[in-house]
Amino acid sequence: MVSPQAGRDIAPATGKLGVMLAGLGAVSTTFIAGVENVRRGSGLPIGSLTQMGTIRLGKRTDHRTPKIKEFVPLADLRDMVFAAWDPIPDDAYSAAKKAGVLEPPHLEPVAEFLKGIKPLPAAFDQSYVKRLTGTNVKRGKNKRDLAEQLRQDIREFKQRSGAARLVMIWAASTEVFLTAGPAHQNLAAFEKAMEQNDPAIAPSMLYAYAALMEQVPFANGAPNLTVDVPALQRLAEERTLPIGGKDFKTGQTMMKTVLAPAFKARMLGLAGWYSTNILGNRDGEVLDDPESFKTKEESKLGVLEYILQPDQYPELYGNIFHKVRINYYPPRGDNKEGWDNIDIFGWLGYPMQIKVDFLCRDSILAAPIVLDLALFFDLAQRARLSGIQEWLSFYFKSPQTAPGLYPEHDLFIQQTKLKNTLRWLMGEEQITHLGIEYYEKA
Ligand SMILES: NC(=O)c1ccc[n+]([C@@H]2O[C@H](COP(=O)([O-])OP(=O)(O)OC[C@H]3O[C@@H](n4cnc5c(N)ncnc54)[C@H](O)[C@@H]3O)[C@@H](O)[C@H]2O)c1
């Protein structure tokens, strides 16, 4: 056991960091083009904790508040190189234009750079994403063969780019709903299932398997099961590799995990929470399919149950009506509207209402999360942290946890956990917020 004050040996972030993205759609292109704009000084990495955030160390009277990127040894943005897979053959420039997120002033100056990122053929199967058809796909004799081809892609990219280290992030479409079954229990069963083309093995699992077999950390930005199965978790632990997911926590759910803890903190009751969304991007189109929506719905619904703990507070939270809808509405493109009606009640049971109308931009919120995850997963690997990285729950709608643990959804508990983990990694004291020493002199 490492003592809390000892810190952790962390290998330096020397050389290039290769970020491999499954999916080259709205989120991935906004992330890549954004990083390139930041590198050229034509934009700020707003929304990124690693780039803009600070961390307090020691006592409030010590006035030690370095930037996070100066406190922990993160890779430099200038050292990042990118690759992606997508069943749609558009290069990153065409894909970004189609996604319609970034305006010409952020796209045209980096056009040549983006055109250089052409998607590798994807391990894709339409039965898992019904609303998509793709031509840029791998062919193979079975799923294991496809996974081997992905492994080959990883090795080739590493060599071609000269990257010293890699991370992989799933930023591809939401697959149909799956639950863990016999094929996911151990590596032998998983590999056999790939060979037999078992439907329990979704394409996203092939990417996760390929990443882990090539010693690459894997983070899952969609709600698919993917790496949240015992076989892959054990593989990550055995190979001392960080993994995590699921589903980037961006707009509506981010707000939910801020508001619900506030109601609970003040012991205000909740009768109902109706959340609806209109969005018109490709993600919205994919989620219009009931089977992909089911995966997303589970991810969005889970948070209130865990935050509010109805078992412990039956009078306040024992009878909540919680509904989440996603409506595909093309005129809005990536500019989603997430609308929440919240029915709460207070003193003696008197009802009140809160309305939240978040006119957000999905990929603008997601891009900095992809950046932070790439940098923190790389840090985790260099610090030899293995398996599920619960300290990065801050970024996920349905955080993976160790078996038997319930997930922590409260955004501010997640933030405290993240920062305390950074302090622990660097051998700094944990901040408990007790603060009695400012008032009681020894
Ligand atoms: N933007 C957000 O705020 C946000 C938040 C949470 C989660 N997400 C999730 O992130 C993912 C990406 O979102 P987006 O807006 O970029 O969607 P998008 O539809 O623009 O991009 C996804 C891309 O993935 C590709 N794809 C599908 N299956 C693939 C496969 N097997 N291999 C490789 N590529 C594949 C698609 O062709 C598409 O180009 C979605 O699953 C979405 O639900 C987004």
The ligand as an SDF file (V2000), in Angstrom:
LIG
                    3D

 44 48  0  0  0  0  0  0  0  0999 V2000
  -22.5350   15.2720  -27.6010 N   0  0  0  0  0  0  0  0  0  0  0  0
  -22.8750   14.9630  -26.4020 C   0  0  0  0  0  0  0  0  0  0  0  0
  -23.1760   15.8330  -25.6230 O   0  0  0  0  0  0  0  0  0  0  0  0
  -22.8390   13.5400  -25.9680 C   0  0  0  0  0  0  0  0  0  0  0  0
  -23.0570   13.2660  -24.6290 C   0  0  0  0  0  0  0  0  0  0  0  0
  -23.0230   11.9570  -24.1890 C   0  0  0  0  0  0  0  0  0  0  0  0
  -22.7730   10.9420  -25.0740 C   0  0  0  0  0  0  0  0  0  0  0  0
  -22.5990   11.2230  -26.3940 N   0  0  0  0  0  0  0  0  0  0  0  0
  -22.4050   10.0800  -27.2640 C   0  0  0  0  0  0  0  0  0  0  0  0
  -21.2370   10.2440  -28.0190 O   0  0  0  0  0  0  0  0  0  0  0  0
  -21.3910    9.5310  -29.2310 C   0  0  0  0  0  0  0  0  0  0  0  0
  -20.9730   10.4340  -30.3780 C   0  0  0  0  0  0  0  0  0  0  0  0
  -21.8850   11.5250  -30.5010 O   0  0  0  0  0  0  0  0  0  0  0  0
  -21.8930   12.4000  -31.8300 P   0  0  0  0  0  0  0  0  0  0  0  0
  -22.8060   13.5280  -31.5980 O   0  0  0  0  0  0  0  0  0  0  0  0
  -20.5080   12.6370  -32.2700 O   0  0  0  0  0  0  0  0  0  0  0  0
  -22.5930   11.3910  -32.8460 O   0  0  0  0  0  0  0  0  0  0  0  0
  -22.3620   11.2990  -34.4340 P   0  0  0  0  0  0  0  0  0  0  0  0
  -23.5070   10.4810  -34.9420 O   0  0  0  0  0  0  0  0  0  0  0  0
  -22.1160   12.6380  -35.0290 O   0  0  0  0  0  0  0  0  0  0  0  0
  -20.9890   10.4880  -34.5490 O   0  0  0  0  0  0  0  0  0  0  0  0
  -20.8830    9.1470  -34.2510 C   0  0  0  0  0  0  0  0  0  0  0  0
  -20.0920    8.4860  -35.3690 C   0  0  0  0  0  0  0  0  0  0  0  0
  -19.8550    7.1340  -34.9950 O   0  0  0  0  0  0  0  0  0  0  0  0
  -19.8380    6.3680  -36.1680 C   0  0  0  0  0  0  0  0  0  0  0  0
  -19.9680    4.9690  -35.8350 N   0  0  0  0  0  0  0  0  0  0  0  0
  -21.0750    4.2360  -35.5900 C   0  0  0  0  0  0  0  0  0  0  0  0
  -20.7580    2.9650  -35.3290 N   0  0  0  0  0  0  0  0  0  0  0  0
  -19.4020    2.8690  -35.3980 C   0  0  0  0  0  0  0  0  0  0  0  0
  -18.4760    1.8180  -35.2470 C   0  0  0  0  0  0  0  0  0  0  0  0
  -18.8970    0.5810  -34.9730 N   0  0  0  0  0  0  0  0  0  0  0  0
  -17.1610    2.0940  -35.3760 N   0  0  0  0  0  0  0  0  0  0  0  0
  -16.7220    3.3490  -35.6570 C   0  0  0  0  0  0  0  0  0  0  0  0
  -17.5660    4.3840  -35.8380 N   0  0  0  0  0  0  0  0  0  0  0  0
  -18.8960    4.1460  -35.7110 C   0  0  0  0  0  0  0  0  0  0  0  0
  -20.9600    6.9660  -36.9890 C   0  0  0  0  0  0  0  0  0  0  0  0
  -20.8470    6.6700  -38.3710 O   0  0  0  0  0  0  0  0  0  0  0  0
  -20.8190    8.4580  -36.7020 C   0  0  0  0  0  0  0  0  0  0  0  0
  -20.0450    9.1200  -37.6750 O   0  0  0  0  0  0  0  0  0  0  0  0
  -22.8440    9.0750  -29.2930 C   0  0  0  0  0  0  0  0  0  0  0  0
  -22.9390    7.7420  -28.8860 O   0  0  0  0  0  0  0  0  0  0  0  0
  -23.5100    9.9540  -28.2940 C   0  0  0  0  0  0  0  0  0  0  0  0
  -24.6620    9.3650  -27.7260 O   0  0  0  0  0  0  0  0  0  0  0  0
  -22.6140   12.4930  -26.8570 C   0  0  0  0  0  0  0  0  0  0  0  0
  1  2  1  0
  2  3  2  0
  2  4  1  0
  4  5  1  0
  4 44  2  0
  5  6  2  0
  6  7  1  0
  7  8  2  0
  8  9  1  0
  8 44  1  0
  9 10  1  0
  9 42  1  0
 10 11  1  0
 11 12  1  0
 11 40  1  0
 12 13  1  0
 13 14  1  0
 14 15  2  0
 14 16  1  0
 14 17  1  0
 17 18  1  0
 18 19  2  0
 18 20  1  0
 18 21  1  0
 21 22  1  0
 22 23  1  0
 23 24  1  0
 23 38  1  0
 24 25  1  0
 25 26  1  0
 25 36  1  0
 26 27  1  0
 26 35  1  0
 27 28  2  0
 28 29  1  0
 29 30  1  0
 29 35  2  0
 30 31  1  0
 30 32  2  0
 32 33  1  0
 33 34  2  0
 34 35  1  0
 36 37  1  0
 36 38  1  0
 38 39  1  0
 40 41  1  0
 40 42  1  0
 42 43  1  0
M  CHG  2   8   1  16  -1
M  END
$$$$
